[in-house]
Amino acid sequence: MELKRFKNYHELSDFAADDIANSIKNNPSLVLCMASGDTPKLTADLLVKKLKEEKIDYSKITFIGLDEWVGLPPTNSGSCHYFFQNKMIQPLQLKPSQYFLFDALAKDLSMECARMDRMITDRDIDIMVVGIGMNGHIGFNEPGTSFNNLSHVIELDEVTKSVGQKYFNEQVELGKGITLGFKHLLNAKKVFLMANGSKKAEVIKKTVEGQVTENFPASIIRQHENSVILIDEEAASLLSKPR
Ligand code: F6R
């Protein structure tokens, strides 16, 4: 695990976007998996801009959405689907064969998990971009989730249900999530965990300096040989050791 500190959110996002764009330049059929949420928003915008401005061929990339709120339609502006469509799929005009998102309305969610697992078995994830929740979750891998999980459906933690309201225009009933598992994260060739702002300082301290334990999911990042934590000064503010 490597840790990189940036002055602010923009510099952090620019670094991630630059790295992904260069990786696509070197590997046009790159497989990119991304979280939704506030943290990767600017990375997605800058990545789209760089790919277009630098005329990088992105016609063969594959995009994978990390997770979804169970029961929400893709038209809900707070859904992960909506984020992925608006930030990546539509701006890059990806073909349906190029992207894979969880269908959180599927009748059989375990079949939906199996579909995503099969798809990932067929192609390795080259870069995975994740955020960190206020309870240390990654994707919807909530505290207590096994580090060995593949895709699964999970009862959301109370913290996730209440913090998650920020994505919606009106109060929504959040119950379950469907998410890639940590086995996918450990198998990804490179993982970026991004965090910005002082509200993330506590969870970043636990991630970097606490115990590696399933009770604090983001600590798994330290078990990945090619993971990079990207944080701004505010998110780094509680770290005790200078890095
Ligand atoms: C969303 C996801 C979540 C978020 C996390 C941080 O697709 O996977 O794990 O990454 O909750 O959310 P933000 O970035 O909004 O602080």
Boltz pocket constraint, residues with backbone or C-beta under 6 A from the ligand:
constraints:
  - pocket:
      binder: B
      contacts: [[A, 34], [A, 35], [A, 36], [A, 37], [A, 38], [A, 39], [A, 40], [A, 66], [A, 67], [A, 80], [A, 130], [A, 131], [A, 132], [A, 133], [A, 134], [A, 137], [A, 138], [A, 139], [A, 140]]
      max_distance: 6.0
